[in-house]
Amino acid sequence: FARAIMTTDTLSKEARAEAGRIRVGGCAKGVGMVSPDLATMLAFLTTDARVAPEHLRALARATLEPRFEALTVDGCRSTNDTVLVFASGAAGGDPVEPGTRAWSALEEAFVRAGSSLVAQLARLGAYAAGSPTREQFEVKVMDLAGVAGAGGG
């Protein structure tokens, strides 16, 4: 599937993570509004966990939205950029509920898989955008609880 959705991409972007017996996998394509090869970003993440739709939506907003929203390659965003999340329940067992140890592990797996896809999109998107600096960096910010605009105040 990851290769089938490639349009302007030169390499497929895939990620996987595990949370005990539960698995999370994902793939993504395209990034950057570079004329003439416009590329809408599409990302698909799946898990075999049993998760209620409303909990899966909350999980995606908490773990994936901040990462994908922080991605920029050429300063432009497409109105069609999309992240889709699916849960099959194939792992069986009890439903994964917020506030449980299984939920925390599933959140961490989504963070790892989502972060990997974003890093791959950024790395390959910079090449596609003709960026003169083919470098990538990550900034980890801690203790900004009281700084306005930093998510804390």
PLY file of the C-alpha trace (Angstrom):
ply
format ascii 1.0
element vertex 153
property float x
property float y
property float z
element edge 152
property int vertex1
property int vertex2
end_header
0.00 0.00 0.00
2.80 2.45 0.89
4.30 2.07 -2.59
0.92 2.14 -4.32
0.04 5.61 -2.98
3.33 7.22 -4.02
2.85 10.04 -6.53
5.72 12.53 -6.47
7.51 10.50 -3.79
10.75 8.73 -4.56
10.71 6.48 -1.48
7.90 4.94 0.52
7.47 6.09 4.11
6.48 3.44 6.64
6.54 3.09 10.42
5.63 0.52 13.02
5.55 0.31 16.79
4.35 -2.19 19.35
2.56 -1.82 22.67
2.77 -5.26 24.23
0.72 -7.54 21.98
-0.87 -4.56 20.23
0.65 -3.26 17.02
0.55 0.14 15.31
1.59 0.60 11.71
1.50 3.47 9.31
2.51 4.86 5.97
2.50 8.29 4.37
3.00 9.95 1.01
3.83 13.35 -0.35
4.53 16.66 1.28
5.06 20.13 -0.08
3.20 22.41 -2.46
6.02 22.61 -4.97
4.94 23.59 -8.46
4.48 21.86 -10.83
4.46 18.63 -8.77
1.91 19.41 -6.09
1.94 16.79 -3.38
-0.87 16.39 -0.90
0.28 14.73 2.31
-1.67 11.60 3.19
-0.93 9.47 6.25
-2.64 6.26 7.32
-2.13 4.67 10.73
-3.66 1.40 11.83
-3.77 -0.58 15.03
-5.06 -4.03 15.84
-6.22 -2.82 19.27
-9.89 -2.78 20.25
-10.59 0.93 20.64
-13.96 2.69 20.60
-14.24 5.25 17.76
-14.51 8.23 20.12
-11.39 7.10 22.01
-9.49 6.51 18.76
-10.38 10.05 17.64
-9.10 11.47 20.95
-5.94 9.35 20.69
-5.21 10.67 17.19
-5.76 14.28 18.24
-3.47 13.92 21.25
-0.66 11.92 19.68
-0.67 12.62 15.94
-2.17 16.06 15.35
0.61 17.99 17.16
3.29 16.14 15.20
1.76 16.41 11.74
0.68 20.04 12.32
4.28 20.95 13.18
5.57 19.65 9.83
6.46 22.25 7.24
8.76 21.91 4.26
8.08 24.90 2.05
5.83 27.03 4.24
2.64 26.02 2.40
-0.15 23.74 3.52
-2.60 21.89 1.38
-6.26 21.96 2.34
-6.27 18.28 1.44
-3.56 17.08 3.84
-5.08 14.15 5.72
-4.25 11.75 8.54
-6.57 8.74 8.84
-6.54 6.30 11.76
-8.14 2.85 11.85
-8.52 0.22 14.60
-9.41 -3.34 13.61
-9.68 -4.98 17.03
-7.86 -8.03 15.61
-5.56 -8.24 18.65
-8.58 -9.29 20.70
-8.72 -8.84 24.44
-10.53 -6.13 26.33
-11.14 -2.76 24.72
-8.31 -0.30 25.37
-9.70 2.49 27.54
-8.25 5.90 28.47
-6.56 5.99 31.85
-5.32 2.41 31.72
-1.80 1.08 31.39
-2.72 -0.36 27.97
-3.91 3.10 26.87
-0.60 4.70 27.87
1.30 2.03 25.94
-0.94 2.54 22.89
-0.43 6.32 23.08
3.33 5.84 23.14
3.17 3.48 20.13
1.16 6.08 18.17
3.68 8.78 19.16
6.59 6.62 17.93
4.92 5.65 14.64
3.62 9.18 13.97
6.94 10.81 14.81
8.75 8.42 12.48
6.40 9.22 9.59
6.71 12.98 10.17
10.51 12.72 10.23
10.48 10.74 6.97
8.11 13.24 5.34
10.32 16.14 6.42
13.52 14.46 5.26
12.21 13.49 1.85
10.07 16.62 1.48
13.12 18.85 1.81
14.71 17.05 -1.12
11.54 17.35 -3.19
11.25 21.05 -2.36
14.80 21.63 -3.57
15.86 22.83 -0.14
19.46 24.08 -0.27
20.01 22.77 3.27
19.22 19.12 3.41
19.36 19.08 7.17
16.74 18.22 9.70
16.55 18.94 13.38
14.19 18.29 16.24
13.63 20.66 19.14
12.45 19.31 22.47
10.92 21.99 24.66
10.31 21.33 28.34
8.82 23.34 31.20
6.91 25.99 29.29
3.77 25.66 31.38
3.57 29.41 32.03
4.58 30.68 28.59
1.65 32.00 26.53
1.36 30.33 23.15
3.47 27.37 24.25
0.52 25.28 25.29
0.67 26.16 28.94
-0.78 29.55 29.61
0 1
1 2
2 3
3 4
4 5
5 6
6 7
7 8
8 9
9 10
10 11
11 12
12 13
13 14
14 15
15 16
16 17
17 18
18 19
19 20
20 21
21 22
22 23
23 24
24 25
25 26
26 27
27 28
28 29
29 30
30 31
31 32
32 33
33 34
34 35
35 36
36 37
37 38
38 39
39 40
40 41
41 42
42 43
43 44
44 45
45 46
46 47
47 48
48 49
49 50
50 51
51 52
52 53
53 54
54 55
55 56
56 57
57 58
58 59
59 60
60 61
61 62
62 63
63 64
64 65
65 66
66 67
67 68
68 69
69 70
70 71
71 72
72 73
73 74
74 75
75 76
76 77
77 78
78 79
79 80
80 81
81 82
82 83
83 84
84 85
85 86
86 87
87 88
88 89
89 90
90 91
91 92
92 93
93 94
94 95
95 96
96 97
97 98
98 99
99 100
100 101
101 102
102 103
103 104
104 105
105 106
106 107
107 108
108 109
109 110
110 111
111 112
112 113
113 114
114 115
115 116
116 117
117 118
118 119
119 120
120 121
121 122
122 123
123 124
124 125
125 126
126 127
127 128
128 129
129 130
130 131
131 132
132 133
133 134
134 135
135 136
136 137
137 138
138 139
139 140
140 141
141 142
142 143
143 144
144 145
145 146
146 147
147 148
148 149
149 150
150 151
151 152
